[in-house]
């Protein structure tokens, strides 16, 4: 027998959301993966790096996977702002020789000019291009996978209603690459993908919105009961809720 709305929501509301591991959603939601394989590319770049920095590392899962698959530079550092993630990243990355620095994700980065020849980030919440350019050494590279514009907006607009064009355009790869160039970097690679994302029960939606907190700002189960019930009924009727994530790979180089 399928679980009730209340049971699904309660389970998702009690699930821990620290880190950037989405395995709780296995069997409950799916997201098509970008074709380029960011973690693999990062692992390859780490092999030749002398000093690497991962910005907004989350729980450190992606960097740890890249370090294990590739090579470990003599110096590896990572920054993260959310205390539960800082602790999780430290437990995961310290045994791999990486230093984890608690940082508020506001300029300036706590590092010297030209300190790193590789700066990376996967799904940063904010991108401070002038700071990335500052900490990159001459010839150094910023390699990242960013969330693109209007990502999962089918879900966002289900809760918030139609969003204005300026909101839908936020994080557009053309704008991000222009900002990188304005900071003095050369954009040498830019790839975009729209990826099918599917939620199979309302618990998956609750968990996702609790974890990716900027999708529906201020989301709570209590404050969004009516929309959650409406979406639960839709999923029951149609079998799933389909949205589309957007991602882009960007590589920018310090001349």
VOBA-1610 file (N, C-alpha, C; in pm, whole numbers, padded with zeros to 5 digits, always signed):
BEGIN
Unk+00085-00119+00000Unk+00000+00000+00000Unk+00089+00125+00000Unk+00053+00222-00082Unk+00130+00345-00089Unk+00120+00421+00043Unk+00227+00488+00079Unk+00226+00567+00202Unk+00133+00686+00186Unk+00079+00732+00297Unk-00012+00847+00295Unk+00068+00976+00279Unk-00002+01082+00246Unk+00059+01215+00237Unk+00130+01250+00367Unk+00064+01232+00479Unk+00123+01268+00608Unk+00248+01188+00638Unk+00247+01059+00607Unk+00364+00974+00633Unk+00482+01015+00545Unk+00456+01041+00418Unk+00563+01080+00326Unk+00625+01213+00368Unk+00541+01308+00403Unk+00590+01440+00441Unk+00666+01432+00573Unk+00614+01358+00669Unk+00682+01346+00799Unk+00820+01283+00783Unk+00828+01178+00706Unk+00956+01111+00684Unk+01058+01206+00622Unk+01016+01281+00522Unk+01107+01373+00454Unk+01145+01491+00543Unk+01052+01535+00625Unk+01080+01649+00714Unk+01178+01613+00824Unk+01188+01484+00858Unk+01279+01440+00964Unk+01414+01394+00911Unk+01427+01378+00780Unk+01552+01327+00723Unk+01662+01431+00735Unk+01786+01391+00769Unk+01897+01487+00776Unk+01933+01539+00638Unk+01969+01667+00628Unk+01998+01726+00498Unk+02139+01786+00491Unk+02226+01754+00587Unk+02363+01805+00581Unk+02437+01741+00464Unk+02535+01815+00413Unk+02617+01763+00304Unk+02550+01780+00169Unk+02614+01725+00068Unk+02561+01739-00068Unk+02543+01601-00130Unk+02500+01508-00045Unk+02472+01371-00085Unk+02321+01356-00099Unk+02275+01317-00218Unk+02132+01306-00243Unk+02084+01161-00246Unk+02160+01071-00183Unk+02125+00929-00191Unk+01990+00899-00123Unk+01943+00986-00033Unk+01812+00965+00029Unk+01702+00959-00077Unk+01728+01022-00192Unk+01627+01029-00298Unk+01631+00908-00392Unk+01721+00814-00368Unk+01730+00696-00455Unk+01594+00625-00460Unk+01545+00602-00582Unk+01417+00538-00599Unk+01297+00630-00585Unk+01322+00755-00543Unk+01212+00850-00519Unk+01218+00969-00614Unk+01336+00993-00670Unk+01353+01102-00767Unk+01472+01068-00855Unk+01472+01119-00976Unk+01584+01099-01066Unk+01621+01231-01131Unk+01749+01246-01165Unk+01795+01362-01239Unk+01895+01315-01343Unk+01868+01347-01466Unk+01962+01315-01573Unk+02096+01385-01545Unk+02206+01316-01575Unk+02337+01372-01545Unk+02392+01449-01665Unk+02469+01556-01643Unk+02531+01627-01755Unk+02626+01534-01831Unk+02642+01557-01961Unk+02720+01464-02042Unk+02871+01473-02023Unk+02920+01580-01959Unk+03065+01600-01957Unk+03136+01529-01842Unk+03069+01495-01733Unk+03134+01424-01622Unk+03228+01514-01543Unk+03167+01607-01466Unk+03248+01708-01396Unk+03350+01648-01301Unk+03310+01552-01219Unk+03403+01496-01121Unk+03523+01431-01190Unk+03499+01364-01301Unk+03609+01301-01375Unk+03705+01408-01428Unk+03650+01515-01487Unk+03735+01622-01540Unk+03817+01686-01429Unk+03752+01712-01314Unk+03823+01771-01202Unk+03936+01680-01155Unk+03910+01551-01147Unk+04015+01457-01107Unk+04134+01463-01200Unk+04108+01476-01331Unk+04218+01485-01428Unk+04297+01613-01409Unk+04229+01724-01378Unk+04298+01852-01360Unk+04380+01854-01230Unk+04332+01785-01130Unk+04405+01782-01003Unk+04542+01716-01017Unk+04554+01624-01112Unk+04681+01553-01132Unk+04796+01650-01154Unk+04772+01753-01235Unk+04881+01844-01269Unk+04887+01971-01187Unk+04800+01985-01087Unk+04795+02109-01010Unk+04900+02110-00899Unk+04949+02230-00868Unk+05041+02247-00755Unk+04965+02286-00629Unk+04863+02371-00645Unk+04781+02416-00531Unk+04639+02432-00580Unk+04545+02366-00515Unk+04406+02365-00560Unk+04313+02412-00449Unk+04209+02484-00489Unk+04108+02534-00397Unk+03971+02497-00450Unk+03888+02435-00364Unk+03749+02405-00399Unk+03661+02500-00318Unk+03587+02585-00387Unk+03506+02688-00323Unk+03364+02637-00302Unk+03309+02662-00183Unk+03174+02616-00147Unk+03164+02465-00171Unk+03247+02393-00100Unk+03263+02249-00123Unk+03146+02165-00075Unk+03050+02226-00003Unk+02940+02146+00053Unk+02995+02050+00157Unk+02956+01923+00148Unk+03010+01822+00238Unk+03140+01762+00191Unk+03196+01816+00083Unk+03325+01768+00032Unk+03318+01644-00053Unk+03196+01596-00083Unk+03182+01467-00153Unk+03243+01469-00292Unk+03218+01576-00367Unk+03267+01580-00506Unk+03419+01594-00510Unk+03473+01683-00428Unk+03618+01697-00423Unk+03684+01568-00377Unk+03628+01502-00277Unk+03686+01376-00230Unk+03688+01272-00342Unk+03579+01261-00416Unk+03575+01167-00527Unk+03678+01199-00634Unk+03696+01328-00662Unk+03794+01369-00762Unk+03936+01342-00714Unk+03962+01365-00585Unk+04096+01338-00530Unk+04128+01188-00536Unk+04030+01106-00506Unk+04053+00961-00509Unk+04074+00912-00652Unk+04000+00971-00746Unk+04007+00924-00885Unk+04127+00981-00959Unk+04169+01100-00920Unk+04278+01166-00990Unk+04405+01165-00907Unk+04463+01281-00892Unk+04584+01291-00811Unk+04566+01399-00707Unk+04649+01395-00602Unk+04639+01496-00498Unk+04753+01596-00511Unk+04722+01723-00538Unk+04826+01826-00542Unk+04895+01840-00405Unk+05013+01899-00402Unk+05081+01923-00273Unk+04997+02003-00175Unk+04915+02094-00226Unk+04829+02175-00140Unk+04686+02169-00193Unk+04593+02129-00106Unk+04450+02128-00140Unk+04374+02194-00025Unk+04292+02294-00059Unk+04208+02361+00040Unk+04065+02364-00012Unk+03972+02374+00081Unk+03830+02384+00047Unk+03764+02482+00142Unk+03667+02558+00092Unk+03590+02649+00176Unk+03444+02605+00182Unk+03380+02637+00294Unk+03237+02607+00310Unk+03183+02697+00421Unk+03056+02738+00408Unk+02999+02833+00503Unk+02905+02769+00605Unk+02833+02664+00567Unk+02730+02608+00656Unk+02795+02514+00756Unk+02784+02542+00887Unk+02855+02463+00988Unk+02839+02312+00977Unk+02718+02257+00955Unk+02709+02111+00941Unk+02791+02058+00824Unk+02796+02135+00715Unk+02876+02093+00600Unk+03025+02107+00627Unk+03064+02212+00701Unk+03205+02228+00736Unk+03254+02105+00812Unk+03176+02062+00909Unk+03214+01944+00988Unk+03219+01818+00903Unk+03120+01801+00817Unk+03117+01683+00731Unk+03234+01683+00633Unk+03260+01799+00572Unk+03371+01809+00477Unk+03505+01782+00545Unk+03521+01831+00668Unk+03646+01808+00740Unk+03667+01659+00765Unk+03561+01589+00805Unk+03574+01445+00829Unk+03610+01370+00701Unk+03558+01415+00591Unk+03579+01346+00463Unk+03712+01383+00399Unk+03750+01510+00407Unk+03865+01559+00331Unk+03996+01557+00408Unk+03992+01572+00539Unk+04118+01571+00615Unk+04199+01443+00593Unk+04137+01325+00591Unk+04217+01204+00565Unk+04279+01202+00425Unk+04227+01284+00335Unk+04283+01291+00199Unk+04385+01404+00187Unk+04416+01469+00296Unk+04520+01571+00296Unk+04472+01710+00260Unk+04341+01732+00260Unk+04287+01863+00225Unk+04251+01942+00350Unk+04275+02071+00346Unk+04240+02161+00456Unk+04101+02219+00429Unk+04015+02220+00529Unk+03880+02277+00515Unk+03874+02406+00597Unk+03833+02513+00531Unk+03829+02645+00592Unk+03684+02693+00601Unk+03638+02726+00720Unk+03504+02784+00737Unk+03508+02927+00684Unk+03422+02956+00587Unk+03425+03085+00518Unk+03282+03128+00490Unk+03248+03256+00507Unk+03108+03299+00492Unk+03057+03311+00350Unk+03138+03274+00251Unk+03098+03288+00110Unk+03073+03434+00072Unk+03147+03522+00135Unk+03145+03664+00101Unk+03289+03707+00078Unk+03313+03801-00015Unk+03451+03849-00034Unk+03504+03912+00094Unk+03636+03902+00117Unk+03733+03834+00032Unk+03751+03687+00072Unk+03798+03606-00024Unk+03842+03472+00012Unk+03963+03483+00103Unk+03977+03395+00202Unk+04084+03407+00302Unk+04218+03351+00253Unk+04260+03393+00134Unk+04384+03343+00076Unk+04457+03457+00004Unk+04587+03441-00012Unk+04669+03543-00075Unk+04645+03550-00225Unk+04682+03662-00284Unk+04675+03678-00429Unk+04759+03569-00497Unk+04706+03513-00605Unk+04781+03417-00685Unk+04818+03289-00613Unk+04740+03250-00512Unk+04777+03135-00428Unk+04752+03000-00495Unk+04664+02994-00594Unk+04623+02865-00649Unk+04632+02864-00801Unk+04674+02750-00855Unk+04672+02736-01001Unk+04547+02663-01049Unk+04466+02612-00954Unk+04337+02552-00989Unk+04235+02590-00882Unk+04127+02652-00925Unk+04013+02680-00837Unk+03892+02609-00898Unk+03818+02539-00815Unk+03702+02463-00863Unk+03581+02490-00777Unk+03464+02457-00829Unk+03341+02467-00751Unk+03232+02391-00824Unk+03150+02320-00748Unk+03035+02252-00806Unk+02908+02308-00743Unk+02828+02373-00825Unk+02701+02431-00785Unk+02718+02538-00676Unk+02807+02636-00699Unk+02819+02744-00600Unk+02691+02826-00593Unk+02656+02869-00472Unk+02537+02952-00453Unk+02561+03093-00506Unk+02682+03142-00489Unk+02723+03273-00539Unk+02860+03258-00602Unk+02889+03343-00699Unk+03019+03339-00767Unk+03079+03479-00763Unk+03189+03493-00692Unk+03258+03622-00682Unk+03376+03618-00778Unk+03351+03661-00902Unk+03452+03645-01006Unk+03580+03721-00977Unk+03570+03840-00919Unk+03690+03918-00890Unk+03779+03846-00789Unk+03718+03776-00693Unk+03795+03701-00594Unk+03857+03575-00655Unk+03783+03509-00743Unk+03841+03394-00813Unk+03962+03437-00893Unk+03948+03548-00966Unk+04060+03599-01046Unk+04178+03637-00956Unk+04148+03694-00839Unk+04256+03738-00750Unk+04339+03623-00697Unk+04274+03513-00657Unk+04351+03403-00596Unk+04412+03308-00699Unk+04377+03325-00828Unk+04438+03242-00931Unk+04576+03296-00968Unk+04671+03206-00982Unk+04803+03245-01029Unk+04799+03267-01180Unk+04897+03338-01237Unk+04901+03355-01382Unk+04897+03220-01453Unk+04808+03207-01550Unk+04791+03080-01619Unk+04702+02981-01546Unk+04654+03018-01426Unk+04570+02929-01346Unk+04429+02919-01403Unk+04357+02816-01361Unk+04227+02783-01419Unk+04118+02776-01313Unk+04002+02831-01347Unk+03879+02808-01271Unk+03797+02706-01350Unk+03768+02593-01287Unk+03688+02487-01349Unk+03569+02460-01260Unk+03448+02473-01315Unk+03330+02460-01229Unk+03209+02411-01307Unk+03118+02350-01233Unk+02986+02320-01286Unk+02887+02404-01207Unk+02818+02493-01279Unk+02721+02582-01216Unk+02579+02536-01246Unk+02489+02568-01154Unk+02347+02557-01182Unk+02311+02670-01278Unk+02236+02638-01383Unk+02201+02737-01483Unk+02071+02811-01450Unk+02026+02889-01546Unk+01907+02970-01530Unk+01780+02885-01535Unk+01679+02928-01463Unk+01546+02864-01462Unk+01553+02715-01428Unk+01645+02677-01343Unk+01662+02536-01310Unk+01550+02486-01219Unk+01487+02378-01257Unk+01374+02317-01185Unk+01262+02420-01163Unk+01246+02509-01259Unk+01147+02616-01241Unk+01004+02566-01252Unk+00983+02450-01311Unk+00849+02392-01306Unk+00804+02373-01160Unk+00898+02329-01075Unk+00868+02311-00933Unk+00862+02445-00861Unk+00959+02531-00888Unk+00961+02664-00825Unk+00829+02737-00850Unk+00786+02737-00976Unk+00666+02814-01010Unk+00538+02745-00963Unk+00544+02614-00939Unk+00428+02547-00878Unk+00401+02605-00740Unk+00508+02639-00667Unk+00493+02693-00532Unk+00482+02845-00531Unk+00556+02912-00617Unk+00567+03058-00611Unk+00490+03131-00719Unk+00439+03059-00817Unk+00372+03123-00930Unk+00472+03169-01034Unk+00424+03223-01148Unk+00513+03265-01256Unk+00616+03367-01208Unk+00739+03346-01248Unk+00848+03434-01208Unk+00882+03532-01320Unk+00922+03655-01287Unk+00956+03753-01391Unk+01080+03711-01470Unk+01093+03765-01588Unk+01201+03726-01677Unk+01338+03749-01615Unk+01353+03856-01537Unk+01484+03883-01477Unk+01521+03775-01376Unk+01423+03715-01311Unk+01450+03605-01219Unk+01480+03478-01297Unk+01404+03454-01401Unk+01426+03335-01483Unk+01564+03336-01549Unk+01619+03454-01571Unk+01749+03464-01640Unk+01868+03457-01544Unk+01845+03466-01414Unk+01956+03460-01320Unk+02039+03334-01343Unk+02171+03345-01338Unk+02266+03235-01359Unk+02278+03194-01506Unk+02234+03278-01596Unk+02246+03243-01738Unk+02394+03229-01775Unk+02433+03123-01847Unk+02575+03104-01879Unk+02635+03219-01958Unk+02557+03284-02042Unk+02611+03399-02116Unk+02647+03513-02022Unk+02563+03536-01922Unk+02591+03643-01825Unk+02709+03606-01735Unk+02714+03479-01692Unk+02825+03435-01607Unk+02959+03447-01681Unk+02961+03407-01808Unk+03086+03416-01883Unk+03125+03561-01906Unk+03026+03650-01924Unk+03057+03793-01938Unk+03116+03848-01809Unk+03063+03804-01695Unk+03117+03848-01565Unk+03260+03797-01545Unk+03287+03674-01590Unk+03422+03620-01580Unk+03519+03704-01662Unk+03480+03740-01782Unk+03566+03822-01868Unk+03586+03961-01808Unk+03481+04015-01747Unk+03492+04147-01684Unk+03592+04146-01569Unk+03611+04028-01506Unk+03708+04014-01397Unk+03849+03988-01450Unk+03865+03983-01582Unk+03997+03966-01641Unk+04032+03825-01680Unk+03934+03733-01675Unk+03961+03593-01709Unk+03923+03565-01855Unk+03989+03468-01914Unk+03955+03422-02048Unk+03868+03296-02036Unk+03748+03299-02091Unk+03661+03181-02089Unk+03702+03090-02204Unk+03752+02971-02170Unk+03805+02880-02272Unk+03712+02762-02299Unk+03611+02742-02215Unk+03515+02634-02239Unk+03384+02670-02171Unk+03272+02648-02241Unk+03140+02674-02186Unk+03042+02576-02250Unk+02982+02487-02168Unk+02889+02386-02218Unk+02763+02389-02133Unk+02648+02377-02197Unk+02519+02389-02130Unk+02436+02263-02151Unk+02358+02224-02049Unk+02269+02108-02063Unk+02140+02132-01985Unk+02027+02092-02045Unk+01897+02088-01979Unk+01865+01941-01950Unk+01834+01909-01826Unk+01832+01770-01780Unk+01697+01735-01716Unk+01640+01626-01759Unk+01510+01583-01707Unk+01522+01543-01559Unk+01436+01599-01477Unk+01432+01570-01334Unk+01290+01525-01300Unk+01278+01415-01224Unk+01147+01357-01199Unk+01132+01322-01051Unk+01022+01365-00991Unk+00990+01336-00851Unk+00875+01236-00847Unk+00893+01125-00774Unk+00795+01018-00773Unk+00704+01017-00650Unk+00736+01097-00549Unk+00644+01111-00435Unk+00667+01246-00369Unk+00571+01289-00290Unk+00578+01422-00230Unk+00690+01431-00127Unk+00729+01319-00068Unk+00842+01321+00025Unk+00970+01363-00045Unk+00988+01319-00168Unk+01107+01359-00245Unk+01109+01510-00267Unk+00992+01567-00293Unk+00983+01712-00312Unk+01019+01786-00183Unk+00963+01740-00071Unk+00991+01804+00058Unk+01141+01798+00089Unk+01200+01682+00073Unk+01343+01667+00101Unk+01425+01760+00012Unk+01393+01763-00116Unk+01466+01847-00212Unk+01458+01994-00173Unk+01339+02041-00138Unk+01324+02183-00105Unk+01386+02218+00029Unk+01394+02122+00120Unk+01466+02146+00247Unk+01616+02153+00224Unk+01666+02079+00128Unk+01811+02070+00105Unk+01859+02183+00014Unk+01784+02210-00092Unk+01822+02315-00188Unk+01738+02437-00153Unk+01779+02506-00049Unk+01693+02603+00019Unk+01662+02728-00063Unk+01741+02755-00166Unk+01718+02876-00245Unk+01610+02855-00351Unk+01564+02733-00372Unk+01462+02709-00474Unk+01329+02777-00437Unk+01282+02750-00317Unk+01160+02813-00266Unk+01199+02876-00132Unk+01247+03001-00134Unk+01296+03064-00011Unk+01192+03061+00100Unk+01238+03023+00219Unk+01149+03017+00333Unk+01057+02897+00334Unk+01090+02797+00253Unk+01002+02679+00247Unk+00992+02610+00383Unk+00869+02581+00423Unk+00841+02494+00538Unk+00721+02407+00503Unk+00715+02291+00563Unk+00600+02203+00541Unk+00472+02271+00588Unk+00478+02334+00705Unk+00358+02396+00762Unk+00309+02512+00675Unk+00402+02590+00624Unk+00364+02708+00546Unk+00320+02678+00404Unk+00343+02556+00358Unk+00311+02523+00219Unk+00223+02398+00210Unk+00143+02375+00312Unk+00059+02255+00316Unk-00033+02244+00195Unk-00099+02353+00158Unk-00197+02346+00050Unk-00131+02307-00082Unk-00019+02369-00113Unk+00049+02338-00240Unk+00107+02198-00236Unk+00158+02156-00121Unk+00211+02020-00109Unk+00100+01917-00132Unk-00016+01940-00075Unk-00127+01845-00094Unk-00170+01841-00241Unk-00174+01959-00302Unk-00213+01964-00444Unk-00111+01890-00530Unk+00017+01906-00498Unk+00120+01837-00575Unk+00118+01687-00548Unk+00093+01649-00424Unk+00080+01507-00391Unk-00031+01443-00475Unk-00144+01510-00485Unk-00256+01456-00563Unk-00220+01447-00711Unk-00145+01543-00760Unk-00102+01540-00901Unk-00008+01423-00927Unk+00087+01403-00835Unk+00180+01290-00851Unk+00105+01158-00844Unk+00008+01148-00754Unk-00073+01027-00743Unk-00147+01000-00875Unk-00194+01107-00938Unk-00269+01094-01063Unk-00179+01059-01180Unk-00065+01130-01190Unk+00018+01122-01310Unk+00139+01031-01295Unk+00169+00990-01173Unk+00281+00900-01150Unk+00411+00968-01114Unk+00425+01096-01148Unk+00547+01170-01114Unk+00525+01318-01147Unk+00618+01400-01101Unk+00623+01541-01140Unk+00753+01564-01214Unk+00745+01614-01336Unk+00863+01630-01421Unk+00904+01777-01426Unk+01033+01801-01404Unk+01091+01934-01418Unk+01221+01920-01496Unk+01291+02030-01515Unk+01417+02026-01589Unk+01523+02108-01517Unk+01631+02042-01478Unk+01746+02110-01421Unk+01832+02166-01534Unk+01900+02275-01506Unk+01997+02326-01604Unk+02134+02335-01539Unk+02236+02298-01613Unk+02373+02298-01566Unk+02464+02352-01677Unk+02573+02416-01636Unk+02676+02446-01736Unk+02814+02429-01678Unk+02901+02378-01764Unk+03043+02364-01731Unk+03114+02488-01781Unk+03192+02550-01696Unk+03268+02668-01737Unk+03413+02652-01695Unk+03501+02686-01788Unk+03645+02689-01760Unk+03696+02827-01799Unk+03755+02896-01704Unk+03807+03030-01726Unk+03952+03034-01680Unk+04034+03103-01754Unk+04179+03101-01727Unk+04231+03241-01698Unk+04320+03248-01601Unk+04392+03373-01572Unk+04503+03389-01674Unk+04502+03499-01752Unk+04608+03515-01855Unk+04747+03513-01795
//
